Amino acid sequence: MKVVITGAGVVGMATAWQLANDGHQVTVLERRDGPGLETSFANGGQLSYSYVAPLAGPGVLAKVPGWLLRRDAPLRWRPRLDPAQWRWLAAFVGACNASRSDATTRKLLRLAFHSRDRMRAFLDRHDIDFDFARRGKLIVHRDMASFDAARRLLDYQAGLGSEQHALDRDACVALEPALAGIRDQIVGAIHTPSEEVADCHRFCVGLADLLRQHPNVSLRFGTAVRAIERQGDAARGVHTDAGFEAADAVVLAGGIGSATLLRPLGLRAPLWPLKGYSITVPVGTGAQAPHISVTDFARKIVYARIGNTLRVAGMADLTRPDTRIDQRRAATLLDETRSVFGGIAGDRSLSDLQPWAGLRPATPTGLPLIGQSRLRQLWLNIGHGGLGFTLAMGSASLLADMIAKRPPTVDPADYSATLA
């Protein structure tokens, strides 16, 4: 079967890899000049299979009024005269309760652990240089309520094969001495020894190199998809700025732009871009940088040692869908890095640290949309939010199983694409 995939980020490239190895003729269409140049370019870099809690949590709404007044708030909202934003917000508010958040977390965990297994199977067979390392992860908590909530999930995650431990502040700092500067602010941490880090962009480039050697794959960069061709109740191809591309099936994996392609078909995807930011700090010999990945739960900031750099990422701006960098938000990342890890950034200015912004394609609940839409042969693999790298290999595997009508490893109903 000839399959056209829109988007060459990590989800699109993983999908192309899986479908090509299933024997399909695959064409990847990407408007940028190479793979992984949008949301996959400088993201947090954590393959965080055991920590997938959605943004829509039970304590979020109570914090929003205070966040709206803070420049350094982890979540920022700027209202727009756009019905799509208000629909998204209404659904998000409806998901901010304990029962729905818990159910979403469990569904995401199942997909994440499947993705972990698929990634490890892939790496057993293929050697890609993308600064992959299994260093473990610490989720640091500054208040007892969030720490207690995290500990309640330990038994469930253990049943899914996740090895995790709750640590007090002394054990946390003993494991990662770089956290000594905030020791008195830590009430506890969750340690997952098996968590991984890597450079997502370089992973996309490595997948592209492998796909170029595949006889069934065509990678067409610099090609923008303008519309989906519909015949009756089925998709039959796409219109690009280079002409029409016929297909037996179309897979949308292009992040936030997928909603624009669905709209003329009368299909509504509950996606909104959550703008996130990152800086990349060079790490010299002897620098006070963490070796273990760290997530500051209260600040919603992640720190990942990728090669000889420390990737610092976070924030969620529910604003206009563009990638212009708000220098104040990037500066907050630098301030927090200095607060937590002392002089690691030295006297470097913000411009020296490659400030970057990307648009996470998020659903209100945090669950991605994977499967066939209401239009036959139009398949979706979108809405992964900040978990695209973590969920990419598992999502691609699930979609391929559905296309091939194979029994899937995880329940596809949990990520139903019929919402669009």
C-alpha positions in Angstrom: 0.0 0.0 0.0 1.2 3.5 -0.8 1.2 5.7 2.3 1.8 9.4 2.5 3.0 10.8 5.9 2.8 14.5 6.6 5.5 15.7 9.0 9.1 14.6 9.6 9.4 15.2 13.3 10.1 12.4 15.6 6.5 11.0 15.4 6.4 11.2 11.6 9.9 9.6 11.2 9.1 6.8 13.6 5.8 6.2 11.8 7.7 6.1 8.5 10.2 3.6 9.8 7.5 1.3 11.2 5.3 1.3 8.1 8.3 0.9 5.7 9.3 -2.2 7.6 5.8 -3.5 7.3 6.3 -3.5 3.6 4.4 -0.3 2.6 5.6 2.2 0.1 6.1 5.3 2.2 6.4 9.0 1.2 7.2 11.5 3.9 6.3 15.1 3.1 7.9 17.9 5.2 7.9 21.6 4.6 11.2 22.2 6.3 14.5 21.4 4.7 15.3 18.4 6.9 13.9 16.2 9.6 13.2 17.2 13.2 13.4 21.0 12.7 10.2 21.9 14.5 9.1 20.7 17.9 11.7 17.9 17.8 14.6 20.2 17.4 15.6 21.3 20.9 13.1 19.8 23.3 13.7 18.6 26.8 15.5 15.4 25.6 14.1 13.2 28.3 12.8 9.8 27.3 10.6 9.8 30.4 8.6 6.6 30.2 7.6 6.5 33.9 6.6 10.1 34.3 3.8 11.0 31.9 1.3 12.8 34.2 -0.9 15.2 32.1 -0.8 18.9 32.6 -4.6 18.7 33.3 -4.2 17.6 36.9 -6.4 18.1 40.0 -4.4 20.8 41.5 -3.8 22.9 38.4 -7.0 25.1 38.5 -6.3 26.3 42.0 -2.8 27.5 41.0 -3.9 29.3 37.8 -4.9 32.6 39.4 -1.5 33.0 41.0 0.3 31.9 37.8 -1.4 34.6 35.8 0.3 37.2 37.9 3.8 35.7 37.7 6.4 36.3 34.9 8.0 32.9 35.8 4.8 30.9 36.0 5.0 27.4 34.5 1.7 27.9 32.7 0.7 31.2 31.0 -2.5 32.0 29.2 -3.2 34.9 26.9 -6.8 34.9 25.7 -7.6 35.2 22.0 -10.7 35.8 20.0 -10.5 32.2 18.7 -13.3 29.8 19.4 -10.8 26.9 19.1 -8.8 28.2 22.0 -11.9 28.5 24.2 -13.1 25.0 23.3 -9.7 23.6 24.2 -9.7 25.5 27.5 -13.2 24.3 28.4 -12.2 20.7 27.8 -9.0 21.2 29.7 -10.9 22.5 32.7 -13.2 19.5 32.5 -10.1 17.2 32.6 -8.6 18.8 35.7 -9.9 16.4 38.3 -8.3 13.5 40.1 -10.3 10.6 38.4 -9.7 11.8 34.8 -6.1 12.7 35.5 -5.4 9.3 37.0 -7.1 7.5 34.1 -5.1 9.5 31.6 -1.9 8.8 33.5 -2.5 5.1 33.4 -3.3 5.1 29.7 -0.2 7.1 28.9 2.0 4.8 31.1 0.8 1.8 29.1 1.7 3.5 25.8 5.0 4.8 27.2 6.2 1.4 28.4 5.3 0.0 25.0 7.3 2.8 23.4 10.2 2.0 25.7 10.2 -1.6 24.6 10.0 -0.6 20.9 12.9 1.9 21.3 15.1 -0.6 23.0 14.4 -3.3 20.3 15.3 -0.7 17.7 18.5 0.3 19.4 19.5 -3.4 19.7 19.6 -3.6 15.9 20.6 -0.1 14.8 23.5 2.1 15.8 22.5 5.8 15.7 24.7 8.5 17.3 22.2 10.7 19.1 23.8 11.1 22.6 21.6 8.3 24.0 22.3 7.5 27.7 20.5 5.6 30.4 21.3 7.7 33.4 18.1 7.6 35.4 15.8 10.4 36.5 14.9 12.3 39.6 11.5 14.0 40.0 12.1 16.5 42.7 9.2 17.7 44.9 9.1 20.8 46.9 5.8 20.2 48.7 4.5 17.1 50.5 1.1 17.0 48.7 2.7 16.4 45.3 5.2 14.0 46.7 2.5 11.9 48.4 0.5 11.8 45.2 3.6 10.6 43.3 4.2 7.9 45.8 0.7 6.6 45.4 1.4 5.6 41.8 4.5 3.6 42.6 2.8 0.2 43.1 0.8 0.6 39.9 3.9 1.5 37.9 5.8 -1.4 39.4 3.1 -3.7 38.0 3.8 -2.3 34.6 7.5 -3.0 34.9 8.8 0.3 36.2 11.5 0.3 38.9 11.0 3.4 41.0 12.0 4.5 44.5 10.8 7.3 46.8 13.8 9.1 48.3 14.0 11.6 51.2 15.9 14.8 50.7 19.2 13.4 52.0 19.1 10.4 49.7 18.1 12.6 46.8 21.2 14.9 47.3 23.4 11.9 47.9 22.4 10.4 44.6 22.7 13.7 42.7 25.1 16.0 44.6 24.5 18.9 42.1 21.2 19.4 43.9 22.9 20.3 47.2 22.1 24.0 46.6 18.4 23.5 47.0 18.6 20.7 49.6 16.4 22.6 52.1 13.7 23.1 49.5 13.3 19.4 48.7 10.8 17.3 50.6 11.5 14.2 48.5 12.0 12.8 45.1 11.0 9.8 42.9 14.0 8.0 41.3 13.7 5.9 38.2 17.1 4.3 37.4 16.1 3.2 33.9 15.0 6.5 32.4 16.9 7.8 29.4 18.0 11.0 27.6 19.0 11.7 24.0 19.1 14.4 21.3 15.7 14.2 19.6 16.8 16.1 16.5 19.8 13.8 16.0 17.5 10.8 16.4 15.3 12.1 13.6 18.4 12.7 11.4 19.6 9.1 12.2 16.2 7.7 11.2 16.2 9.7 8.0 19.6 8.2 7.1 18.3 4.7 7.7 15.1 5.4 5.7 17.2 6.7 2.7 18.6 3.3 2.4 15.2 1.7 2.4 13.9 0.8 -1.1 10.3 1.6 -0.2 10.8 5.1 1.2 10.9 8.6 -0.4 11.8 11.6 1.9 10.7 14.9 0.3 11.8 17.9 2.3 10.9 21.4 1.4 7.4 20.2 0.4 4.4 21.7 2.1 1.1 19.9 2.2 -1.8 22.2 1.4 -4.8 20.0 1.5 -6.1 16.4 1.7 -7.9 15.0 -1.3 -11.2 13.4 -0.5 -13.2 11.1 -2.7 -16.5 10.1 -1.1 -15.8 8.8 2.4 -12.1 8.2 1.9 -8.8 10.1 1.6 -7.0 9.5 -1.7 -3.9 11.7 -1.4 -2.7 15.2 -0.7 -2.1 18.4 -2.5 1.3 20.0 -2.0 3.0 23.1 -3.3 4.7 20.7 -5.8 1.5 19.1 -7.1 -0.8 16.2 -6.2 0.4 13.1 -4.4 -1.9 10.1 -4.7 -2.0 7.6 -1.9 -3.9 4.6 -0.7 -3.7 6.0 2.9 -2.7 9.3 4.4 -1.1 9.6 7.9 -1.1 13.0 9.6 1.9 13.3 11.9 2.7 16.9 11.4 1.9 18.2 14.9 -0.2 21.3 15.3 -0.5 21.9 11.5 -2.6 18.7 11.2 -5.6 20.6 12.7 -5.4 23.0 9.7 -5.5 20.2 7.2 -8.5 18.5 9.0 -10.7 21.6 9.2 -11.7 21.8 5.5 -12.9 18.2 5.7 -15.3 19.0 8.5 -13.1 17.3 11.1 -12.1 19.0 14.3 -9.0 18.0 16.1 -8.9 19.2 19.8 -5.3 20.5 19.4 -3.8 23.7 20.7 -0.1 24.6 20.6 1.5 24.8 24.0 4.6 26.9 23.4 7.6 25.6 25.3 11.1 27.0 25.7 14.6 25.6 26.1 18.2 26.7 26.5 21.3 24.6 26.0 24.1 25.2 28.5 27.7 23.9 27.6 29.1 21.8 30.5 32.8 22.1 31.1 35.0 19.7 33.1 34.2 19.9 36.8 31.0 21.9 36.3 28.3 21.6 38.9 25.9 19.9 36.4 23.6 17.0 37.2 24.5 13.6 35.7 21.0 12.3 36.4 18.0 13.8 34.6 16.1 16.1 36.9 12.5 17.3 36.8 11.6 20.2 39.1 7.9 19.2 39.7 6.9 22.6 41.1 8.6 24.7 38.4 7.7 22.3 35.5 11.3 22.5 34.3 13.4 19.6 33.1 17.2 19.3 33.1 18.8 16.7 30.9 22.5 16.0 30.4 22.8 15.5 26.6 26.4 14.9 25.6 28.5 17.8 26.8 25.5 20.1 27.3 22.7 20.6 29.8 19.3 21.0 28.1 17.0 23.1 30.2 13.4 23.1 29.1 9.9 24.0 30.3 7.0 26.5 30.4 3.7 26.1 28.7 2.4 29.2 27.0 -1.2 29.0 25.8 -0.9 31.9 23.4 -0.7 32.5 19.7 0.6 29.7 17.6 4.1 31.0 16.6 7.6 30.2 17.6 8.8 33.7 18.4 10.9 33.6 21.6 9.7 35.5 24.6 13.1 36.5 26.0 11.6 36.8 29.5 10.5 33.2 29.4 13.9 32.0 28.2 15.6 34.2 30.9 13.5 32.4 33.5 15.0 29.1 32.5 18.5 30.6 32.9 17.5 32.1 36.3 16.2 28.8 37.5 19.3 26.9 36.3 21.5 29.3 38.2 19.2 29.0 41.3 19.3 25.2 41.3 22.8 24.5 40.0 24.8 27.5 41.1 27.4 28.9 38.6 27.0 26.3 35.9 26.1 28.9 33.3 29.0 31.1 34.4 28.7 34.7 33.0 27.2 33.5 29.7 24.4 35.7 28.3 21.1 34.3 27.2 22.1 34.6 23.6 25.0 32.3 24.2 22.7 29.5 25.3 20.7 28.9 22.0 17.3 30.0 23.3 14.6 28.1 21.4 10.8 27.8 21.4 8.6 25.0 20.0 4.9 24.3 19.7 3.8 21.2 21.5 0.6 19.9 19.8 -1.5 19.2 22.9 -5.0 17.8 23.5 -6.9 19.0 26.5 -6.6 15.6 28.3 -3.0 14.9 27.3 -3.9 11.8 25.4 -2.7 11.6 21.8 -5.0 10.8 18.9 -3.9 7.6 17.2 -5.9 5.7 14.6 -8.3 6.2 11.7 -10.3 9.3 11.6 -14.0 9.4 10.5 -12.6 9.6 7.0 -11.5 6.2 5.8 -7.8 5.8 5.1 -7.0 9.1 6.8 -5.0 8.1 9.8 -3.9 10.3 12.7 -0.8 10.2 14.9 -1.0 13.6 16.6 -1.5 15.4 19.9 1.4 14.0 21.9 2.1 17.3 23.6 5.4 17.3 25.5 5.7 13.5 25.2 6.4 13.2 21.5 9.9 11.8 21.9 8.8 9.5 24.7 5.8 8.1 22.9 7.0 8.2 19.3 8.1 4.6 18.8 5.1 3.1 20.7 2.6 5.3 18.8 4.1 4.3 15.5 3.9 0.7 16.4 0.3 1.0 17.5 -0.7 2.8 14.3 1.0 0.2 12.2 -0.8 -2.6 14.0 -4.1 -0.9 13.4 -3.4 -0.3 9.7 -2.3 -4.0 9.3 -5.3 -5.2 11.4 -2.9 -6.9 13.8 -3.8 -7.4 17.5 -2.2 -4.4 19.1 -0.1 -4.5 22.3 -2.0 -1.7 23.9 -5.7 -0.9 23.6 -6.3 1.5 20.7 -9.5 2.7 22.2 -7.5 4.6 24.8 -6.2 6.9 22.0 -9.2 6.9 19.7 -8.8 9.2 16.7 -12.6 9.3 16.1 -12.6 12.5 18.1 -11.4 14.3 14.9 
